[in-house]
Amino acid sequence: MHVTRNLDCSGLSNASAVLRIKQALVGSKDGEPRIGVLVGENCDVERITGSLGSAAGRVRLMSATRQ
């Protein structure tokens, strides 16, 4: 898996993260490398993935963890 762009959504709600991800995907085409998305530890990854529909395969969600 190759990721060329990263997007930090770690302080956003689920709805705001989905909106920002969809905005980042505008103009990108199938077959292009995935977008890496950092989400907060309180985000519901399954809900975000479900909200992205067919575009979910074009992002890689990574959860931020506190150390």
Contacts in CASP RR format, 6 or more apart in sequence:
PFRMAT RR
TARGET T0000
AUTHOR 0000-0000-0000
METHOD contacts of the structure
MODEL  1
MHVTRNLDCSGLSNASAVLRIKQALVGSKDGEPRIGVLVGENCDVERITG
SLGSAAGRVRLMSATRQ
1 34 0 8 1.000
1 60 0 8 1.000
2 33 0 8 1.000
2 34 0 8 1.000
3 33 0 8 1.000
3 34 0 8 1.000
3 35 0 8 1.000
3 36 0 8 1.000
3 60 0 8 1.000
4 32 0 8 1.000
4 33 0 8 1.000
4 34 0 8 1.000
4 35 0 8 1.000
5 24 0 8 1.000
5 33 0 8 1.000
5 35 0 8 1.000
5 36 0 8 1.000
6 35 0 8 1.000
6 36 0 8 1.000
6 37 0 8 1.000
6 38 0 8 1.000
7 20 0 8 1.000
7 21 0 8 1.000
7 24 0 8 1.000
7 35 0 8 1.000
7 36 0 8 1.000
7 37 0 8 1.000
7 38 0 8 1.000
8 38 0 8 1.000
9 16 0 8 1.000
9 17 0 8 1.000
9 20 0 8 1.000
9 21 0 8 1.000
9 37 0 8 1.000
9 38 0 8 1.000
9 39 0 8 1.000
9 40 0 8 1.000
9 43 0 8 1.000
10 38 0 8 1.000
10 39 0 8 1.000
10 40 0 8 1.000
10 64 0 8 1.000
11 40 0 8 1.000
12 20 0 8 1.000
12 39 0 8 1.000
12 40 0 8 1.000
12 43 0 8 1.000
13 43 0 8 1.000
14 43 0 8 1.000
14 44 0 8 1.000
14 47 0 8 1.000
14 48 0 8 1.000
14 51 0 8 1.000
17 37 0 8 1.000
17 39 0 8 1.000
17 43 0 8 1.000
17 48 0 8 1.000
18 48 0 8 1.000
18 51 0 8 1.000
18 52 0 8 1.000
21 35 0 8 1.000
21 37 0 8 1.000
21 48 0 8 1.000
21 52 0 8 1.000
21 55 0 8 1.000
21 59 0 8 1.000
22 52 0 8 1.000
22 55 0 8 1.000
24 35 0 8 1.000
25 35 0 8 1.000
25 55 0 8 1.000
25 58 0 8 1.000
25 59 0 8 1.000
28 35 0 8 1.000
28 58 0 8 1.000
30 58 0 8 1.000
32 58 0 8 1.000
34 57 0 8 1.000
34 58 0 8 1.000
34 59 0 8 1.000
34 60 0 8 1.000
35 58 0 8 1.000
35 59 0 8 1.000
35 60 0 8 1.000
36 59 0 8 1.000
36 60 0 8 1.000
36 61 0 8 1.000
36 62 0 8 1.000
37 59 0 8 1.000
37 60 0 8 1.000
37 61 0 8 1.000
37 62 0 8 1.000
38 62 0 8 1.000
38 63 0 8 1.000
38 64 0 8 1.000
39 45 0 8 1.000
39 48 0 8 1.000
39 61 0 8 1.000
39 62 0 8 1.000
39 63 0 8 1.000
39 64 0 8 1.000
40 63 0 8 1.000
40 64 0 8 1.000
41 63 0 8 1.000
41 64 0 8 1.000
41 65 0 8 1.000
41 66 0 8 1.000
43 63 0 8 1.000
45 61 0 8 1.000
45 63 0 8 1.000
48 61 0 8 1.000
49 56 0 8 1.000
49 61 0 8 1.000
50 56 0 8 1.000
52 59 0 8 1.000
END
